[in-house]
Amino acid sequence: MSGLSEGALLALPWLFEFWALPHQLPPLGDWKSWVILGGRGAGKTRAGAEWVRAVVEGATPEAPGQARRIALLGETYDQVREVMVFGESGILASSPPDRRPVWEATRRCLVWPNGATAQAFSAQEPEALRGPQFDAAWADELAKWRRAEEAWDMLQFALRLGDHPQQVITTTPRNVGALKAILNNPSTVVTHAPTEANRAYLAQSFLEEVTARYGGTRLGRQELEGVLLEDVEGALWTTAALEAARIDVLPPLDRIVVALDPAVTAGAGSDACGIVVAGAVTRGPVQDWRAYVLEDATLRGRPTDWARAGVAAMERWGAERLVAEVNQGGDLIESVIRQIDPLIPFRALRAARGKSLRAEPVAALYEQGRVRHLRAARLGALEDQMCRMTVAGYRGPGSPDRLDALVWAMTELMIAPAAQWRRPQVRGL
């Protein structure tokens, strides 16, 4: 710093390349669309505003830049004005005094000293994009636009000036068709960052609160980690339903089990061994029984690795039984487990039906509000698999190992005992 001139020191706050995080800098290459996916507060808005600056500004305040006419497209006009233009990370706050544009409210337009303009549009009014034309565009929070496909299509027709018009999309990901279509386009590049990446500019109390409440959950993976999660059409579970099933405090539990869906092979390409811990309150009539998912300890490793992990989970939770599917491994499964603990209470389970058929009764328990997820358990990866299971089968990569273990846990705790409870008792004469 001591070697910088006074002018360089004064300019330093406005040199975004010096301060930017990696996901906030434009990728190299001849791209058409740059999608910045990030968690809440990951710095997406600042990245979009700085990109607009970069394409508008020239070598001097009056010199022309790469782009002359820019479209600013948000969910509503208010969102464009309050977030993209006047926000703390918006265009005005990011611009140095000698290059700061002027907001002309009647035109809904920013005007730079070099004559470049940026016009504000609402995604709720796609037809307003008929007629205008641009050489650059910034679209903010596209994943929550109600008319996303229409607005995006109209923007593409309007982006027709210059040698190579480009656009930036800043958004927290959601499972919407318009965003997935953009991501699948060969001319699209993507940068990504979680909320945590921008922690230096966020309140510590905010980070602590949202991490404690949503960390490790499916919603947290979307809103904090910036991961695009898909609810498959016809899935037995949805994100909304799983969020509604979350609790913070456990009641006294009558039973706890550890369920395994063993992987009989080991190696980099092998399936993981699903390990799920669940408990239940089984006092009173069967319709009053409730189950609670306590932990997902799934791992990939050798048979002795997952056997140790299953035994350790039992000790951690004081579980009364370990159950495991033995369709593939047969007696080997129990043999491996008893190498770790010869006296462990173990039950072998055999699947007589396919995965989706076994999962349906468990999904019905959730629909009845009889299964809860412990928030602190961080069950996001398990919930991803749940939201990809349909009546026609699993619609995700690999095997639903975590979900299979959950199904076996619920079968042991709820479904099999309930069937026994309902079975008529035959008395001898």
PABATOR-98617 format. One record per residue (C-alpha): residue number from 1; residue in three letters; x, y, z. Coordinates in nm, 3 decimals. Layout:
(rec NUM, ALA, (X, Y, Z))
...
This chain:
(rec 1, MET, (0.000, 0.000, 0.000))
(rec 2, SER, (0.285, 0.240, 0.083))
(rec 3, GLY, (0.411, 0.209, -0.274))
(rec 4, LEU, (0.084, 0.330, -0.429))
(rec 5, SER, (0.032, 0.686, -0.541))
(rec 6, GLU, (-0.247, 0.902, -0.401))
(rec 7, GLY, (-0.442, 0.855, -0.723))
(rec 8, ALA, (-0.402, 0.478, -0.710))
(rec 9, LEU, (-0.519, 0.471, -0.348))
(rec 10, LEU, (-0.827, 0.675, -0.436))
(rec 11, ALA, (-0.905, 0.445, -0.729))
(rec 12, LEU, (-0.853, 0.121, -0.537))
(rec 13, PRO, (-1.204, 0.096, -0.386))
(rec 14, TRP, (-1.350, 0.102, -0.738))
(rec 15, LEU, (-1.125, -0.169, -0.885))
(rec 16, PHE, (-1.358, -0.464, -0.847))
(rec 17, GLU, (-1.108, -0.710, -0.994))
(rec 18, PHE, (-0.893, -0.646, -0.686))
(rec 19, TRP, (-1.170, -0.716, -0.433))
(rec 20, ALA, (-1.389, -0.967, -0.615))
(rec 21, LEU, (-1.440, -1.328, -0.513))
(rec 22, PRO, (-1.371, -1.585, -0.788))
(rec 23, HIS, (-1.738, -1.650, -0.862))
(rec 24, GLN, (-1.796, -1.276, -0.916))
(rec 25, LEU, (-1.555, -1.245, -1.209))
(rec 26, PRO, (-1.666, -1.318, -1.568))
(rec 27, PRO, (-1.539, -1.650, -1.704))
(rec 28, LEU, (-1.315, -1.652, -2.007))
(rec 29, GLY, (-1.449, -1.763, -2.343))
(rec 30, ASP, (-1.702, -1.664, -2.605))
(rec 31, TRP, (-2.015, -1.706, -2.393))
(rec 32, LYS, (-2.360, -1.562, -2.451))
(rec 33, SER, (-2.507, -1.606, -2.101))
(rec 34, TRP, (-2.323, -1.602, -1.769))
(rec 35, VAL, (-2.528, -1.752, -1.484))
(rec 36, ILE, (-2.415, -1.667, -1.131))
(rec 37, LEU, (-2.574, -1.923, -0.898))
(rec 38, GLY, (-2.533, -1.852, -0.530))
(rec 39, GLY, (-2.683, -1.876, -0.187))
(rec 40, ARG, (-2.848, -1.583, -0.013))
(rec 41, GLY, (-2.597, -1.302, 0.037))
(rec 42, ALA, (-2.327, -1.470, -0.177))
(rec 43, GLY, (-2.254, -1.145, -0.363))
(rec 44, LYS, (-2.457, -1.208, -0.678))
(rec 45, THR, (-2.606, -0.858, -0.700))
(rec 46, ARG, (-2.267, -0.691, -0.665))
(rec 47, ALA, (-2.129, -0.916, -0.938))
(rec 48, GLY, (-2.413, -0.822, -1.172))
(rec 49, ALA, (-2.375, -0.450, -1.101))
(rec 50, GLU, (-1.999, -0.463, -1.155))
(rec 51, TRP, (-2.039, -0.650, -1.482))
(rec 52, VAL, (-2.272, -0.377, -1.607))
(rec 53, ARG, (-2.005, -0.121, -1.507))
(rec 54, ALA, (-1.738, -0.319, -1.689))
(rec 55, VAL, (-1.925, -0.331, -2.020))
(rec 56, VAL, (-2.049, 0.031, -2.002))
(rec 57, GLU, (-1.743, 0.225, -1.890))
(rec 58, GLY, (-1.459, 0.329, -2.117))
(rec 59, ALA, (-1.106, 0.446, -2.049))
(rec 60, THR, (-1.236, 0.788, -1.940))
(rec 61, PRO, (-1.576, 0.894, -1.805))
(rec 62, GLU, (-1.680, 1.021, -2.149))
(rec 63, ALA, (-1.530, 0.739, -2.354))
(rec 64, PRO, (-1.768, 0.472, -2.489))
(rec 65, GLY, (-1.751, 0.122, -2.352))
(rec 66, GLN, (-1.830, -0.220, -2.495))
(rec 67, ALA, (-2.207, -0.178, -2.452))
(rec 68, ARG, (-2.431, 0.124, -2.507))
(rec 69, ARG, (-2.783, -0.003, -2.441))
(rec 70, ILE, (-2.850, -0.237, -2.149))
(rec 71, ALA, (-3.167, -0.405, -2.028))
(rec 72, LEU, (-3.217, -0.444, -1.652))
(rec 73, LEU, (-3.479, -0.712, -1.592))
(rec 74, GLY, (-3.609, -0.808, -1.248))
(rec 75, GLU, (-3.920, -0.963, -1.101))
(rec 76, THR, (-4.088, -0.621, -1.073))
(rec 77, TYR, (-3.997, -0.258, -1.147))
(rec 78, ASP, (-3.963, -0.200, -0.773))
(rec 79, GLN, (-3.712, -0.484, -0.747))
(rec 80, VAL, (-3.508, -0.343, -1.033))
(rec 81, ARG, (-3.505, 0.006, -0.884))
(rec 82, GLU, (-3.452, -0.084, -0.519))
(rec 83, VAL, (-3.207, -0.374, -0.564))
(rec 84, MET, (-3.034, -0.350, -0.901))
(rec 85, VAL, (-3.012, 0.030, -0.925))
(rec 86, PHE, (-3.033, 0.185, -0.574))
(rec 87, GLY, (-2.944, -0.119, -0.360))
(rec 88, GLU, (-2.637, -0.134, -0.137))
(rec 89, SER, (-2.475, -0.360, -0.396))
(rec 90, GLY, (-2.650, -0.201, -0.693))
(rec 91, ILE, (-2.516, -0.006, -0.987))
(rec 92, LEU, (-2.516, 0.340, -0.826))
(rec 93, ALA, (-2.339, 0.224, -0.510))
(rec 94, SER, (-2.079, 0.039, -0.717))
(rec 95, SER, (-1.997, 0.330, -0.949))
(rec 96, PRO, (-1.713, 0.581, -0.887))
(rec 97, PRO, (-1.825, 0.946, -0.857))
(rec 98, ASP, (-1.695, 1.055, -1.199))
(rec 99, ARG, (-1.868, 0.766, -1.380))
(rec 100, ARG, (-2.187, 0.737, -1.178))
(rec 101, PRO, (-2.500, 0.730, -1.394))
(rec 102, VAL, (-2.810, 0.938, -1.332))
(rec 103, TRP, (-3.149, 0.775, -1.265))
(rec 104, GLU, (-3.425, 0.928, -1.478))
(rec 105, ALA, (-3.738, 0.810, -1.303))
(rec 106, THR, (-3.984, 0.907, -1.574))
(rec 107, ARG, (-3.793, 0.699, -1.829))
(rec 108, ARG, (-3.707, 0.423, -1.580))
(rec 109, CYS, (-3.360, 0.455, -1.712))
(rec 110, LEU, (-2.997, 0.505, -1.601))
(rec 111, VAL, (-2.786, 0.741, -1.811))
(rec 112, TRP, (-2.405, 0.738, -1.794))
(rec 113, PRO, (-2.174, 1.034, -1.865))
(rec 114, ASN, (-2.063, 0.861, -2.187))
(rec 115, GLY, (-2.423, 0.836, -2.314))
(rec 116, ALA, (-2.484, 0.468, -2.238))
(rec 117, THR, (-2.826, 0.383, -2.099))
(rec 118, ALA, (-2.977, 0.099, -1.894))
(rec 119, GLN, (-3.355, 0.061, -1.904))
(rec 120, ALA, (-3.556, -0.111, -1.630))
(rec 121, PHE, (-3.813, -0.380, -1.713))
(rec 122, SER, (-4.045, -0.600, -1.510))
(rec 123, ALA, (-4.057, -0.973, -1.580))
(rec 124, GLN, (-4.429, -0.954, -1.505))
(rec 125, GLU, (-4.473, -0.755, -1.826))
(rec 126, PRO, (-4.283, -0.947, -2.096))
(rec 127, GLU, (-4.456, -0.758, -2.379))
(rec 128, ALA, (-4.275, -0.437, -2.273))
(rec 129, LEU, (-3.962, -0.593, -2.423))
(rec 130, ARG, (-4.116, -0.587, -2.770))
(rec 131, GLY, (-3.964, -0.299, -2.965))
(rec 132, PRO, (-3.655, -0.203, -2.760))
(rec 133, GLN, (-3.319, -0.351, -2.855))
(rec 134, PHE, (-3.000, -0.396, -2.656))
(rec 135, ASP, (-2.640, -0.511, -2.670))
(rec 136, ALA, (-2.624, -0.631, -2.305))
(rec 137, ALA, (-2.862, -0.735, -2.028))
(rec 138, TRP, (-2.865, -0.815, -1.658))
(rec 139, ALA, (-3.146, -1.041, -1.530))
(rec 140, ASP, (-3.179, -1.070, -1.151))
(rec 141, GLU, (-3.343, -1.354, -0.951))
(rec 142, LEU, (-3.481, -1.518, -1.264))
(rec 143, ALA, (-3.571, -1.833, -1.073))
(rec 144, LYS, (-3.855, -1.657, -0.891))
(rec 145, TRP, (-4.012, -1.479, -1.191))
(rec 146, ARG, (-4.376, -1.581, -1.230))
(rec 147, ARG, (-4.359, -1.548, -1.608))
(rec 148, ALA, (-3.998, -1.653, -1.646))
(rec 149, GLU, (-4.015, -1.830, -1.980))
(rec 150, GLU, (-4.212, -1.552, -2.149))
(rec 151, ALA, (-3.992, -1.274, -2.013))
(rec 152, TRP, (-3.673, -1.460, -2.099))
(rec 153, ASP, (-3.790, -1.530, -2.454))
(rec 154, MET, (-3.877, -1.165, -2.512))
(rec 155, LEU, (-3.538, -1.058, -2.378))
(rec 156, GLN, (-3.361, -1.288, -2.624))
(rec 157, PHE, (-3.539, -1.127, -2.917))
(rec 158, ALA, (-3.443, -0.782, -2.789))
(rec 159, LEU, (-3.075, -0.866, -2.736))
(rec 160, ARG, (-2.968, -0.801, -3.095))
(rec 161, LEU, (-2.729, -0.504, -3.107))
(rec 162, GLY, (-2.352, -0.508, -3.138))
(rec 163, ASP, (-2.113, -0.779, -3.251))
(rec 164, HIS, (-2.167, -1.013, -2.958))
(rec 165, PRO, (-2.448, -0.922, -2.715))
(rec 166, GLN, (-2.413, -1.084, -2.374))
(rec 167, GLN, (-2.627, -1.122, -2.063))
(rec 168, VAL, (-2.573, -1.199, -1.697))
(rec 169, ILE, (-2.822, -1.387, -1.481))
(rec 170, THR, (-2.786, -1.358, -1.103))
(rec 171, THR, (-3.011, -1.590, -0.907))
(rec 172, THR, (-3.055, -1.825, -0.619))
(rec 173, PRO, (-3.139, -2.155, -0.792))
(rec 174, ARG, (-3.487, -2.301, -0.795))
(rec 175, ASN, (-3.637, -2.588, -0.989))
(rec 176, VAL, (-3.790, -2.388, -1.274))
(rec 177, GLY, (-3.788, -2.477, -1.642))
(rec 178, ALA, (-3.654, -2.144, -1.767))
(rec 179, LEU, (-3.342, -2.162, -1.551))
(rec 180, LYS, (-3.274, -2.526, -1.637))
(rec 181, ALA, (-3.307, -2.448, -2.008))
(rec 182, ILE, (-3.055, -2.165, -1.977))
(rec 183, LEU, (-2.811, -2.384, -1.786))
(rec 184, ASN, (-2.838, -2.655, -2.053))
(rec 185, ASN, (-2.762, -2.412, -2.337))
(rec 186, PRO, (-2.411, -2.470, -2.482))
(rec 187, SER, (-2.346, -2.094, -2.491))
(rec 188, THR, (-2.400, -2.060, -2.114))
(rec 189, VAL, (-2.123, -2.046, -1.854))
(rec 190, VAL, (-2.183, -2.080, -1.480))
(rec 191, THR, (-2.011, -1.966, -1.163))
(rec 192, HIS, (-2.132, -2.077, -0.824))
(rec 193, ALA, (-2.081, -1.992, -0.457))
(rec 194, PRO, (-2.248, -2.059, -0.123))
(rec 195, THR, (-2.349, -1.789, 0.124))
(rec 196, GLU, (-2.042, -1.877, 0.330))
(rec 197, ALA, (-1.809, -1.753, 0.053))
(rec 198, ASN, (-1.916, -1.393, 0.121))
(rec 199, ARG, (-1.908, -1.416, 0.502))
(rec 200, ALA, (-1.672, -1.118, 0.536))
(rec 201, TYR, (-1.955, -0.889, 0.421))
(rec 202, LEU, (-2.240, -1.051, 0.614))
(rec 203, ALA, (-2.355, -1.014, 0.974))
(rec 204, GLN, (-2.218, -1.292, 1.191))
(rec 205, SER, (-2.553, -1.328, 1.366))
(rec 206, PHE, (-2.723, -1.382, 1.029))
(rec 207, LEU, (-2.479, -1.660, 0.936))
(rec 208, GLU, (-2.514, -1.829, 1.272))
(rec 209, GLU, (-2.894, -1.816, 1.265))
(rec 210, VAL, (-2.950, -1.942, 0.910))
(rec 211, THR, (-2.682, -2.208, 0.941))
(rec 212, ALA, (-2.829, -2.338, 1.265))
(rec 213, ARG, (-3.181, -2.342, 1.123))
(rec 214, TYR, (-3.126, -2.449, 0.763))
(rec 215, GLY, (-2.775, -2.593, 0.741))
(rec 216, GLY, (-2.775, -2.943, 0.597))
(rec 217, THR, (-3.145, -2.935, 0.505))
(rec 218, ARG, (-3.276, -2.957, 0.152))
(rec 219, LEU, (-3.395, -2.595, 0.166))
(rec 220, GLY, (-3.056, -2.494, 0.304))
(rec 221, ARG, (-2.876, -2.659, 0.015))
(rec 222, GLN, (-3.079, -2.442, -0.220))
(rec 223, GLU, (-3.086, -2.113, -0.031))
(rec 224, LEU, (-2.744, -2.124, 0.140))
(rec 225, GLU, (-2.530, -2.348, -0.080))
(rec 226, GLY, (-2.684, -2.231, -0.407))
(rec 227, VAL, (-2.743, -2.585, -0.534))
(rec 228, LEU, (-3.011, -2.642, -0.795))
(rec 229, LEU, (-3.243, -2.909, -0.655))
(rec 230, GLU, (-3.512, -3.076, -0.859))
(rec 231, ASP, (-3.847, -3.202, -0.735))
(rec 232, VAL, (-3.914, -3.474, -0.989))
(rec 233, GLU, (-4.265, -3.478, -1.131))
(rec 234, GLY, (-4.470, -3.743, -0.955))
(rec 235, ALA, (-4.222, -3.776, -0.667))
(rec 236, LEU, (-4.347, -3.938, -0.347))
(rec 237, TRP, (-4.203, -3.649, -0.143))
(rec 238, THR, (-4.166, -3.275, -0.209))
(rec 239, THR, (-3.939, -3.011, -0.063))
(rec 240, ALA, (-4.236, -2.825, 0.086))
(rec 241, ALA, (-4.367, -3.138, 0.259))
(rec 242, LEU, (-4.026, -3.218, 0.406))
(rec 243, GLU, (-3.984, -2.863, 0.536))
(rec 244, ALA, (-4.321, -2.896, 0.708))
(rec 245, ALA, (-4.199, -3.218, 0.874))
(rec 246, ARG, (-3.903, -3.055, 1.046))
(rec 247, ILE, (-3.879, -3.025, 1.426))
(rec 248, ASP, (-3.623, -2.886, 1.671))
(rec 249, VAL, (-3.695, -3.086, 1.988))
(rec 250, LEU, (-3.745, -3.461, 2.024))
(rec 251, PRO, (-4.003, -3.616, 2.256))
(rec 252, PRO, (-3.903, -3.914, 2.475))
(rec 253, LEU, (-3.866, -4.206, 2.234))
(rec 254, ASP, (-3.985, -4.561, 2.301))
(rec 255, ARG, (-3.767, -4.728, 2.038))
(rec 256, ILE, (-3.459, -4.639, 1.831))
(rec 257, VAL, (-3.315, -4.847, 1.548))
(rec 258, VAL, (-3.028, -4.818, 1.304))
(rec 259, ALA, (-3.106, -4.934, 0.948))
(rec 260, LEU, (-2.848, -5.030, 0.686))
(rec 261, ASP, (-2.876, -5.066, 0.311))
(rec 262, PRO, (-2.537, -5.236, 0.264))
(rec 263, ALA, (-2.311, -5.197, -0.036))
(rec 264, VAL, (-2.157, -5.536, -0.109))
(rec 265, THR, (-1.877, -5.388, -0.322))
(rec 266, ALA, (-1.613, -5.130, -0.237))
(rec 267, GLY, (-1.420, -4.881, -0.445))
(rec 268, ALA, (-1.449, -4.544, -0.613))
(rec 269, GLY, (-1.742, -4.643, -0.833))
(rec 270, SER, (-1.936, -4.845, -0.578))
(rec 271, ASP, (-2.260, -4.745, -0.411))
(rec 272, ALA, (-2.257, -4.601, -0.063))
(rec 273, CYS, (-2.398, -4.790, 0.233))
(rec 274, GLY, (-2.713, -4.618, 0.353))
(rec 275, ILE, (-2.715, -4.580, 0.732))
(rec 276, VAL, (-3.014, -4.408, 0.891))
(rec 277, VAL, (-3.102, -4.376, 1.259))
(rec 278, ALA, (-3.470, -4.334, 1.350))
(rec 279, GLY, (-3.681, -4.349, 1.662))
(rec 280, ALA, (-4.049, -4.378, 1.740))
(rec 281, VAL, (-4.310, -4.307, 2.003))
(rec 282, THR, (-4.532, -4.615, 2.007))
(rec 283, ARG, (-4.744, -4.560, 2.315))
(rec 284, GLY, (-5.120, -4.579, 2.271))
(rec 285, PRO, (-5.323, -4.678, 1.963))
(rec 286, VAL, (-5.132, -4.739, 1.640))
(rec 287, GLN, (-5.279, -4.429, 1.478))
(rec 288, ASP, (-5.103, -4.220, 1.743))
(rec 289, TRP, (-4.757, -4.361, 1.675))
(rec 290, ARG, (-4.497, -4.112, 1.551))
(rec 291, ALA, (-4.151, -4.165, 1.400))
(rec 292, TYR, (-3.848, -3.935, 1.401))
(rec 293, VAL, (-3.546, -3.943, 1.168))
(rec 294, LEU, (-3.243, -3.870, 1.385))
(rec 295, GLU, (-2.932, -3.910, 1.172))
(rec 296, ASP, (-2.802, -3.998, 0.826))
(rec 297, ALA, (-2.462, -4.165, 0.873))
(rec 298, THR, (-2.432, -4.297, 0.517))
(rec 299, LEU, (-2.079, -4.358, 0.393))
(rec 300, ARG, (-1.884, -4.518, 0.111))
(rec 301, GLY, (-1.620, -4.773, 0.208))
(rec 302, ARG, (-1.536, -5.135, 0.273))
(rec 303, PRO, (-1.787, -5.366, 0.445))
(rec 304, THR, (-1.596, -5.338, 0.772))
(rec 305, ASP, (-1.617, -4.957, 0.744))
(rec 306, TRP, (-1.997, -4.944, 0.722))
(rec 307, ALA, (-2.033, -5.219, 0.981))
(rec 308, ARG, (-1.830, -5.012, 1.228))
(rec 309, ALA, (-2.032, -4.703, 1.138))
(rec 310, GLY, (-2.359, -4.887, 1.202))
(rec 311, VAL, (-2.242, -5.018, 1.540))
(rec 312, ALA, (-2.111, -4.672, 1.633))
(rec 313, ALA, (-2.450, -4.519, 1.547))
(rec 314, MET, (-2.619, -4.770, 1.776))
(rec 315, GLU, (-2.390, -4.677, 2.063))
(rec 316, ARG, (-2.432, -4.305, 1.993))
(rec 317, TRP, (-2.810, -4.317, 2.011))
(rec 318, GLY, (-2.864, -4.611, 2.246))
(rec 319, ALA, (-3.049, -4.800, 1.973))
(rec 320, GLU, (-3.209, -5.132, 2.057))
(rec 321, ARG, (-3.157, -5.301, 1.721))
(rec 322, LEU, (-2.964, -5.287, 1.396))
(rec 323, VAL, (-3.152, -5.398, 1.083))
(rec 324, ALA, (-3.013, -5.449, 0.736))
(rec 325, GLU, (-3.128, -5.560, 0.394))
(rec 326, VAL, (-2.956, -5.888, 0.304))
(rec 327, ASN, (-3.090, -5.952, -0.047))
(rec 328, GLN, (-2.749, -5.907, -0.209))
(rec 329, GLY, (-2.503, -5.995, 0.065))
(rec 330, GLY, (-2.698, -6.273, 0.235))
(rec 331, ASP, (-2.536, -6.415, 0.547))
(rec 332, LEU, (-2.221, -6.217, 0.470))
(rec 333, ILE, (-2.391, -5.898, 0.595))
(rec 334, GLU, (-2.457, -6.037, 0.942))
(rec 335, SER, (-2.116, -6.201, 0.949))
(rec 336, VAL, (-1.938, -5.872, 0.883))
(rec 337, ILE, (-2.143, -5.690, 1.147))
(rec 338, ARG, (-2.077, -5.958, 1.408))
(rec 339, GLN, (-1.705, -5.928, 1.343))
(rec 340, ILE, (-1.738, -5.583, 1.495))
(rec 341, ASP, (-1.980, -5.677, 1.775))
(rec 342, PRO, (-2.065, -6.049, 1.818))
(rec 343, LEU, (-2.353, -5.976, 2.056))
(rec 344, ILE, (-2.525, -5.697, 1.865))
(rec 345, PRO, (-2.907, -5.722, 1.838))
(rec 346, PHE, (-2.944, -5.773, 1.461))
(rec 347, ARG, (-3.233, -5.845, 1.228))
(rec 348, ALA, (-3.194, -5.940, 0.863))
(rec 349, LEU, (-3.458, -5.801, 0.628))
(rec 350, ARG, (-3.536, -5.929, 0.279))
(rec 351, ALA, (-3.700, -5.720, 0.009))
(rec 352, ALA, (-3.988, -5.897, -0.167))
(rec 353, ARG, (-4.093, -5.588, -0.366))
(rec 354, GLY, (-3.923, -5.315, -0.568))
(rec 355, LYS, (-3.784, -4.996, -0.414))
(rec 356, SER, (-4.074, -4.772, -0.513))
(rec 357, LEU, (-4.335, -5.018, -0.384))
(rec 358, ARG, (-4.150, -5.040, -0.052))
(rec 359, ALA, (-4.128, -4.662, -0.032))
(rec 360, GLU, (-4.499, -4.593, -0.090))
(rec 361, PRO, (-4.620, -4.696, 0.259))
(rec 362, VAL, (-4.347, -4.483, 0.412))
(rec 363, ALA, (-4.450, -4.185, 0.197))
(rec 364, ALA, (-4.805, -4.239, 0.324))
(rec 365, LEU, (-4.681, -4.203, 0.682))
(rec 366, TYR, (-4.535, -3.865, 0.588))
(rec 367, GLU, (-4.860, -3.758, 0.424))
(rec 368, GLN, (-5.038, -3.842, 0.749))
(rec 369, GLY, (-4.795, -3.620, 0.941))
(rec 370, ARG, (-4.659, -3.917, 1.136))
(rec 371, VAL, (-4.288, -3.878, 1.053))
(rec 372, ARG, (-4.067, -3.585, 1.154))
(rec 373, HIS, (-3.710, -3.488, 1.067))
(rec 374, LEU, (-3.480, -3.354, 1.337))
(rec 375, ARG, (-3.355, -3.020, 1.206))
(rec 376, ALA, (-3.011, -3.057, 1.364))
(rec 377, ALA, (-2.960, -3.390, 1.184))
(rec 378, ARG, (-2.879, -3.215, 0.852))
(rec 379, LEU, (-3.064, -3.459, 0.630))
(rec 380, GLY, (-3.030, -3.272, 0.301))
(rec 381, ALA, (-2.866, -3.553, 0.102))
(rec 382, LEU, (-3.129, -3.802, 0.220))
(rec 383, GLU, (-3.407, -3.560, 0.133))
(rec 384, ASP, (-3.265, -3.514, -0.217))
(rec 385, GLN, (-3.311, -3.885, -0.279))
(rec 386, MET, (-3.660, -3.879, -0.131))
(rec 387, CYS, (-3.765, -3.606, -0.374))
(rec 388, ARG, (-3.645, -3.817, -0.668))
(rec 389, MET, (-3.838, -4.133, -0.587))
(rec 390, THR, (-4.158, -4.181, -0.788))
(rec 391, VAL, (-4.412, -4.461, -0.817))
(rec 392, ALA, (-4.236, -4.555, -1.142))
(rec 393, GLY, (-3.893, -4.578, -0.980))
(rec 394, TYR, (-3.596, -4.368, -0.874))
(rec 395, ARG, (-3.517, -4.070, -1.098))
(rec 396, GLY, (-3.175, -3.979, -0.966))
(rec 397, PRO, (-2.813, -4.081, -1.022))
(rec 398, GLY, (-2.684, -4.400, -0.868))
(rec 399, SER, (-2.877, -4.593, -0.607))
(rec 400, PRO, (-3.109, -4.439, -0.344))
(rec 401, ASP, (-2.904, -4.594, -0.064))
(rec 402, ARG, (-3.002, -4.337, 0.199))
(rec 403, LEU, (-3.369, -4.364, 0.112))
(rec 404, ASP, (-3.356, -4.744, 0.120))
(rec 405, ALA, (-3.212, -4.730, 0.471))
(rec 406, LEU, (-3.488, -4.488, 0.575))
(rec 407, VAL, (-3.753, -4.723, 0.435))
(rec 408, TRP, (-3.610, -5.015, 0.633))
(rec 409, ALA, (-3.601, -4.804, 0.951))
(rec 410, MET, (-3.966, -4.703, 0.909))
(rec 411, THR, (-4.060, -5.061, 0.827))
(rec 412, GLU, (-3.899, -5.183, 1.148))
(rec 413, LEU, (-4.038, -4.906, 1.367))
(rec 414, MET, (-4.384, -4.839, 1.224))
(rec 415, ILE, (-4.508, -5.053, 0.938))
(rec 416, ALA, (-4.429, -5.408, 1.054))
(rec 417, PRO, (-4.530, -5.351, 1.419))
(rec 418, ALA, (-4.853, -5.181, 1.311))
(rec 419, ALA, (-4.941, -5.477, 1.090))
(rec 420, GLN, (-4.878, -5.712, 1.382))
(rec 421, TRP, (-5.080, -5.491, 1.616))
(rec 422, ARG, (-5.378, -5.496, 1.380))
(rec 423, ARG, (-5.364, -5.871, 1.314))
(rec 424, PRO, (-5.654, -6.051, 1.488))
(rec 425, GLN, (-5.546, -6.270, 1.777))
(rec 426, VAL, (-5.662, -6.632, 1.738))
(rec 427, ARG, (-5.743, -6.796, 2.067))
(rec 428, GLY, (-5.733, -7.169, 2.116))
(rec 429, LEU, (-6.053, -7.347, 2.218))
